[in-house]
Each structure stands twice: as structure tokens, then as C-alpha cells.
Amino acid sequence: AIFESNGLGRGSLSESCRDFIEKTGITPGLGRHGVAEGDLDSIADEAFGDPCHPGNMVQVTRDDMRMVLAASMNTRL
């Protein structure tokens, strides 16, 4: 509903998210925001230790989080 009400509704969630990110001007890619590869272990540790983590619908390991962070270092739309 949030995407449709803002004129961003598309055929898939990924398309709607892409449109939303482009419209807000957010630059994707952690590396473009000063995050270094060497920071990823401590970020993954902190994310895994966050009290919200156990309530996630999809259970992930600390290594899963590290892998997602690494994949998002140079993400482009």
C-alpha cells in the first residue's frame, strides 16, 4: 500500500523498492557511505547481538549477516 499510495507500485516488490530508493535519492552500497571491508565483521557481530535479531521471521546466523553485508558493499540499482 505504501508504494501504490506514492505512485511507486510496480509488478514486483523488488521493482517497487528500486523505484522508492531512486525517488528518495538514497545511494545504495555500503562502500559508498564510508564502510570499509574491514568493518564488516564488527558490524555483523553488532547486528547479530541486536535484541531485534531473535524476533526475525527468518533465522540467520552471524555468518549469514556478514555475507549480506559483503554483498551490499558495492550494490547498484
CYANA upper distance limits for C-alpha pairs under 8 A (distance plus 0.5 A):
  1 ALA  CA      5 SER  CA      6.53
  2 ILE  CA      6 ASN  CA      6.93
  3 PHE  CA      7 GLY  CA      6.82
  3 PHE  CA      8 LEU  CA      5.17
  3 PHE  CA      9 GLY  CA      5.37
  3 PHE  CA     16 SER  CA      6.97
  3 PHE  CA     20 PHE  CA      7.95
  4 GLU  CA      8 LEU  CA      5.87
  4 GLU  CA      9 GLY  CA      4.77
  5 SER  CA      9 GLY  CA      8.34
  8 LEU  CA     16 SER  CA      6.23
  8 LEU  CA     19 ASP  CA      6.65
  8 LEU  CA     20 PHE  CA      7.01
  9 GLY  CA     16 SER  CA      6.05
 10 ARG  CA     15 GLU  CA      6.46
 10 ARG  CA     16 SER  CA      5.74
 11 GLY  CA     15 GLU  CA      7.29
 11 GLY  CA     16 SER  CA      8.04
 12 SER  CA     16 SER  CA      6.79
 13 LEU  CA     17 CYS  CA      6.54
 14 SER  CA     18 ARG  CA      6.55
 15 GLU  CA     19 ASP  CA      6.71
 16 SER  CA     20 PHE  CA      6.67
 17 CYS  CA     21 ILE  CA      6.60
 18 ARG  CA     22 GLU  CA      6.66
 18 ARG  CA     77 LEU  CA      7.20
 19 ASP  CA     23 LYS  CA      6.56
 20 PHE  CA     24 THR  CA      6.72
 21 ILE  CA     25 GLY  CA      6.73
 21 ILE  CA     26 ILE  CA      6.07
 21 ILE  CA     27 THR  CA      8.37
 22 GLU  CA     26 ILE  CA      6.97
 27 THR  CA     32 ARG  CA      7.95
 28 PRO  CA     32 ARG  CA      7.88
 28 PRO  CA     72 SER  CA      8.41
 28 PRO  CA     74 ASN  CA      8.00
 28 PRO  CA     75 THR  CA      6.21
 28 PRO  CA     76 ARG  CA      6.44
 28 PRO  CA     77 LEU  CA      7.70
 29 GLY  CA     33 HIS  CA      7.65
 29 GLY  CA     72 SER  CA      5.93
 29 GLY  CA     73 MET  CA      5.34
 29 GLY  CA     74 ASN  CA      4.97
 29 GLY  CA     75 THR  CA      4.94
 29 GLY  CA     76 ARG  CA      7.13
 30 LEU  CA     34 GLY  CA      7.41
 30 LEU  CA     35 VAL  CA      6.02
 30 LEU  CA     69 LEU  CA      8.37
 30 LEU  CA     72 SER  CA      6.58
 30 LEU  CA     73 MET  CA      5.03
 30 LEU  CA     74 ASN  CA      7.05
 30 LEU  CA     75 THR  CA      8.20
 31 GLY  CA     35 VAL  CA      5.37
 31 GLY  CA     36 ALA  CA      6.68
 31 GLY  CA     37 GLU  CA      8.34
 31 GLY  CA     73 MET  CA      5.29
 31 GLY  CA     74 ASN  CA      6.37
 32 ARG  CA     73 MET  CA      8.14
 32 ARG  CA     74 ASN  CA      7.68
 35 VAL  CA     39 ASP  CA      7.03
 35 VAL  CA     40 LEU  CA      8.43
 35 VAL  CA     73 MET  CA      8.25
 36 ALA  CA     40 LEU  CA      7.71
 37 GLU  CA     70 ALA  CA      7.85
 37 GLU  CA     73 MET  CA      8.24
 39 ASP  CA     43 ILE  CA      6.75
 40 LEU  CA     44 ALA  CA      6.45
 40 LEU  CA     66 ARG  CA      6.90
 40 LEU  CA     69 LEU  CA      7.13
 40 LEU  CA     70 ALA  CA      7.56
 41 ASP  CA     45 ASP  CA      6.65
 41 ASP  CA     66 ARG  CA      7.03
 42 SER  CA     46 GLU  CA      6.62
 43 ILE  CA     47 ALA  CA      6.57
 43 ILE  CA     66 ARG  CA      8.42
 44 ALA  CA     48 PHE  CA      6.51
 44 ALA  CA     62 ARG  CA      6.65
 44 ALA  CA     63 ASP  CA      8.16
 44 ALA  CA     65 MET  CA      6.17
 44 ALA  CA     66 ARG  CA      5.68
 44 ALA  CA     69 LEU  CA      8.06
 45 ASP  CA     49 GLY  CA      6.67
 45 ASP  CA     62 ARG  CA      7.13
 46 GLU  CA     50 ASP  CA      6.70
 47 ALA  CA     53 HIS  CA      7.75
 47 ALA  CA     65 MET  CA      8.11
 48 PHE  CA     53 HIS  CA      6.66
 48 PHE  CA     61 THR  CA      8.02
 48 PHE  CA     62 ARG  CA      6.11
 48 PHE  CA     65 MET  CA      7.94
 49 GLY  CA     53 HIS  CA      7.57
 51 PRO  CA     55 GLY  CA      8.49
 52 CYS  CA     56 ASN  CA      7.40
 54 PRO  CA     59 GLN  CA      7.92
 60 VAL  CA     64 ASP  CA      6.28
 60 VAL  CA     65 MET  CA      7.47
 61 THR  CA     65 MET  CA      7.01
 62 ARG  CA     66 ARG  CA      6.78
 63 ASP  CA     67 MET  CA      6.62
 64 ASP  CA     68 VAL  CA      6.84
 65 MET  CA     69 LEU  CA      6.71
 66 ARG  CA     70 ALA  CA      6.66
 67 MET  CA     71 ALA  CA      6.68
 68 VAL  CA     72 SER  CA      6.71
 69 LEU  CA     73 MET  CA      6.99
 71 ALA  CA     75 THR  CA      7.69
